[in-house]
Amino acid sequence: MPRRAEPGERTCIVTRLAKPTDALIRFVVAPDGSVVPDIRRRLPGRGVWVTADAEHVRAAARKRLLARAFHGPANVDDGIADEVERLLASAAISALSLARKAGTMVGGHAKVAAAIGHDPVIALVHAAEAGADGVDKLQAAARRRYGEEKLPVIRCFASGQLDLAFGRTNVIHAALLAGPASDNALARVRDLVRYRGDEARMAGAGGFRPTPALS
């Protein structure tokens, strides 16, 4: 039998396994009766929990587990798994913006190259459409400083999404520097790639597949 959830844990309605809340997505019923994702886990009302990846959220919707879990009127949109991804992507972009405002994210090839040489870089960010030459030069510079230690390389955002984080246009390359705001941004990006099932690629130079630009 599944073990009882400990404090700080909840039970996934798909797997019936108790997991830390950070590994789950919370859902609540909105006043209009629709089931909505609560990725910040702050919305009022009774919540139900699903393992934080698209496969489990789609299963919860397809098998009507979400609708039944609330024991009352609850309408689940067919695109709820895509809505979760959109919200996670938006949260990651917002976190990158906060890191930039905190001074722990720099943008532009020259500034990133300088940061690699002198600052405590914890991750590199390249737009999905970044050219191989620019990426390779920065990766080589990172290897010269950090040796074989692999920095996380984020490539799950289009340039237009990085523009939102920086408040300007044509952002192709960026770097996260050590600091609480950058730690939070990296965590939000990890939430997104985990949801997509790409978590194993977090430390690889190939980065992650792009998402559609946020409107």
C-alpha positions in Angstrom: 0.0 0.0 0.0 1.2 3.6 -0.6 2.7 5.1 2.5 0.9 8.0 4.2 2.1 11.4 3.1 4.5 13.1 5.5 4.3 16.9 6.3 5.4 18.7 3.1 4.2 15.9 0.9 1.0 15.2 -1.0 -0.3 12.2 -2.9 -0.4 12.3 -6.7 -3.9 11.3 -7.9 -2.4 9.4 -10.9 0.3 7.3 -9.2 -1.2 7.3 -5.7 2.4 7.9 -4.4 3.2 10.5 -1.7 5.8 13.0 -3.0 7.3 16.4 -1.9 5.0 19.2 -3.0 7.9 20.6 -5.1 7.6 17.5 -7.3 3.9 18.0 -7.9 1.5 20.4 -9.6 -1.5 21.6 -7.5 -4.9 22.1 -9.1 -8.0 23.9 -7.7 -11.5 24.7 -8.8 -12.0 28.3 -9.9 -15.3 30.2 -9.0 -16.6 29.4 -12.5 -16.2 25.7 -11.9 -13.1 25.2 -14.1 -10.1 23.3 -12.9 -7.0 25.5 -13.0 -3.3 24.9 -12.2 -1.9 26.6 -9.1 1.8 26.4 -9.8 2.7 28.7 -6.9 0.5 26.7 -4.6 -1.2 29.8 -3.2 -4.8 29.8 -4.5 -7.6 29.2 -2.0 -9.7 26.1 -1.9 -9.2 22.4 -1.8 -6.3 21.3 -4.0 -5.5 18.1 -5.7 -2.0 17.1 -6.8 -0.4 15.6 -9.8 3.2 14.6 -10.5 4.9 17.6 -12.1 5.3 16.4 -15.7 3.2 16.7 -18.8 2.6 12.9 -19.1 1.0 12.7 -15.7 -1.1 15.8 -16.1 -2.4 14.6 -19.5 -3.2 11.2 -17.9 -5.1 12.9 -15.0 -7.2 14.8 -17.5 -7.7 11.9 -20.0 -8.8 9.5 -17.3 -11.0 12.1 -15.7 -9.1 11.8 -12.4 -8.9 15.6 -12.0 -12.6 16.0 -12.5 -13.5 13.2 -10.0 -11.0 14.2 -7.4 -12.9 17.3 -6.4 -16.1 15.4 -5.6 -18.3 18.0 -7.2 -18.7 20.1 -10.4 -15.3 20.5 -12.0 -14.7 21.2 -15.6 -11.3 20.2 -17.0 -10.2 21.9 -20.3 -8.6 19.6 -22.9 -5.6 21.8 -23.1 -4.9 21.9 -19.3 -1.5 20.2 -19.7 -0.4 22.9 -22.3 -1.7 25.6 -19.9 0.6 24.2 -17.1 3.6 24.4 -19.5 2.7 28.0 -20.5 2.5 29.0 -16.8 5.8 27.3 -16.0 7.5 29.0 -18.9 6.1 32.4 -17.9 7.3 31.8 -14.3 10.8 31.0 -15.6 10.9 34.1 -17.8 9.7 36.3 -14.8 12.4 34.7 -12.6 15.1 35.5 -15.2 13.8 39.1 -15.3 14.2 39.3 -11.6 17.7 38.0 -11.8 18.5 40.6 -14.4 17.1 43.4 -12.2 19.1 42.0 -9.2 22.3 42.3 -11.3 22.9 38.6 -11.5 22.1 38.1 -15.2 24.0 39.7 -18.0 23.1 39.7 -21.7 25.1 40.1 -24.9 27.9 38.0 -26.3 30.7 40.4 -25.2 29.3 40.7 -21.7 28.8 37.0 -21.3 32.3 36.4 -22.5 33.6 38.9 -19.9 31.5 37.3 -17.2 32.9 33.9 -18.0 36.4 35.3 -17.5 35.9 37.1 -14.3 32.5 36.5 -12.6 30.9 33.5 -10.8 28.9 32.1 -13.7 26.4 29.4 -12.7 24.6 28.9 -16.0 24.7 30.0 -19.6 21.6 31.0 -21.6 21.4 30.8 -25.4 18.3 31.6 -27.4 17.0 28.6 -29.3 17.9 30.2 -32.6 21.4 31.2 -31.5 24.1 30.5 -34.1 26.5 27.6 -33.5 29.5 29.9 -33.9 28.5 32.2 -31.0 27.5 29.3 -28.8 30.7 27.4 -29.4 32.9 30.4 -28.6 31.2 30.9 -25.2 31.2 27.2 -24.5 34.9 27.0 -25.2 35.5 30.0 -22.9 33.6 28.3 -20.2 35.6 25.1 -20.6 38.9 27.1 -20.4 37.8 28.5 -17.0 35.9 25.6 -15.5 37.6 22.7 -17.1 35.4 19.7 -17.7 32.9 20.9 -15.2 29.7 21.4 -17.1 27.7 24.5 -16.5 23.9 24.2 -17.0 23.1 25.4 -20.5 19.6 26.8 -21.1 18.3 26.8 -24.6 14.5 26.4 -24.0 13.6 30.0 -24.8 13.3 31.9 -28.1 15.0 35.2 -28.4 11.7 37.0 -28.1 11.2 35.4 -24.7 14.6 36.5 -23.5 13.8 39.9 -24.8 10.9 39.9 -22.2 13.3 39.1 -19.4 15.7 41.9 -20.4 13.2 44.5 -21.5 15.0 45.0 -24.8 15.3 43.3 -28.2 17.6 40.8 -29.8 18.9 39.0 -26.8 20.7 35.9 -28.0 23.2 35.1 -25.2 23.1 35.6 -21.4 24.7 34.3 -18.3 23.4 33.8 -14.8 25.8 34.8 -12.0 25.8 33.4 -8.5 23.1 34.9 -6.2 19.7 34.1 -4.8 17.8 35.5 -7.7 19.8 33.4 -10.1 19.3 30.3 -8.0 15.5 30.9 -8.1 15.6 31.4 -11.9 17.5 28.2 -12.4 15.0 26.4 -10.2 12.1 27.7 -12.3 13.8 26.7 -15.5 14.4 23.2 -14.0 10.7 23.1 -13.2 9.9 23.7 -16.8 12.3 21.2 -18.3 11.3 18.6 -15.8 7.7 19.1 -16.8 8.6 18.5 -20.4 10.6 15.4 -19.6 13.9 17.0 -20.6 15.5 17.2 -17.1 18.3 14.8 -17.9 19.6 17.3 -20.5 20.0 20.2 -18.0 23.8 19.9 -17.8 24.3 19.1 -21.5 25.6 21.6 -24.0 22.6 20.9 -26.3 20.2 22.7 -24.0 16.5 22.3 -24.3 13.9 22.5 -27.0 12.3 25.9 -27.5 8.8 26.9 -26.5 6.5 29.2 -28.5 7.0 32.9 -27.7 4.8 34.1 -24.9 2.2 36.6 -25.9 
